Amino acid sequence: MPREIKVKVRPGGSVEADFRGFAGDDCLEEAERLAGVLARFGLEVDPVRARKKTPAEIEAETGVEEEERDRVPTRE
C-alpha cells in the first residue's frame, strides 16, 4: 500500500491526521515534516494525543506483520 496522510481540519480549527502505510517511526518523521509545511502557511500544530494502531490495522495498511517491523522505542 502506498503511504498517505489524510488530514481533517474541523470548523473549530482542530486538526486530525491519519498516517497510513507507514512502518516503524516513519510516521513520526512525516508528522514533523507536515507540521513544518503547515507552519509555512501560518498554521501551528500542537499534538494533543496520538493513538497507536493495532497490529491488525498496521498489517492491513503495510502488508507487514508486526513482528517483522522495526520496533519503535517507547517510554513506559
C-alpha positions as CSV (number, residue, x, y, z in Angstrom):
1,M,0.0,0.0,0.0
2,P,1.3,3.5,-0.8
3,R,1.9,5.9,2.0
4,E,-0.7,8.6,2.5
5,I,-1.6,11.2,5.1
6,K,-5.3,12.1,5.5
7,V,-5.8,15.4,7.2
8,K,-9.1,16.8,8.5
9,V,-9.4,20.4,9.6
10,R,-12.5,20.8,11.7
11,P,-14.5,24.1,11.9
12,G,-13.2,24.9,15.4
13,G,-9.6,24.7,14.0
14,S,-8.6,21.3,15.4
15,V,-6.6,19.1,13.0
16,E,-6.7,15.3,12.8
17,A,-4.1,13.4,10.7
18,D,-4.1,9.7,9.9
19,F,-0.8,8.3,8.7
20,R,-1.5,5.2,6.6
21,G,1.1,2.7,5.2
22,F,4.0,3.8,7.4
23,A,6.1,1.3,9.3
24,G,8.1,2.0,12.5
25,D,8.8,5.6,13.3
26,D,8.5,6.8,9.7
27,C,5.1,8.4,10.6
28,L,6.7,10.5,13.3
29,E,9.2,11.9,10.8
30,E,6.4,12.7,8.4
31,A,4.4,14.3,11.2
32,E,7.3,16.7,11.8
33,R,7.6,17.4,8.1
34,L,3.8,18.0,7.8
35,A,4.0,20.4,10.8
36,G,6.8,22.3,9.0
37,V,4.7,22.6,5.8
38,L,1.7,23.8,7.7
39,A,3.8,26.4,9.6
40,R,4.8,27.9,6.3
41,F,1.1,28.7,5.8
42,G,0.9,30.2,9.3
43,L,-0.7,27.1,10.9
44,E,0.7,25.9,14.2
45,V,0.1,22.3,15.0
46,D,0.4,21.2,18.6
47,P,-0.1,17.4,19.0
48,V,-2.5,16.7,21.8
49,R,-2.8,12.9,21.5
50,A,-1.7,10.1,19.4
51,R,-3.3,6.7,19.0
52,K,-1.2,3.6,18.4
53,K,-2.7,1.5,15.7
54,T,-3.5,-2.2,16.4
55,P,-1.3,-4.9,14.8
56,A,-4.2,-5.7,12.5
57,E,-4.5,-2.1,11.3
58,I,-0.8,-1.9,10.7
59,E,-0.7,-5.2,8.8
60,A,-3.7,-4.1,6.7
61,E,-2.0,-0.9,5.7
62,T,1.6,-2.1,5.2
63,G,1.2,-5.8,4.4
64,V,3.8,-6.5,7.1
65,E,3.1,-8.3,10.3
66,E,4.1,-6.5,13.5
67,E,6.8,-9.0,14.4
68,E,8.6,-8.2,11.1
69,R,8.6,-4.4,11.5
70,D,11.3,-2.3,13.2
71,R,10.4,-1.6,16.7
72,V,9.7,2.0,17.8
73,P,11.4,2.9,21.1
74,T,8.8,3.9,23.7
75,R,8.9,5.1,27.3
76,E,6.8,3.2,29.8
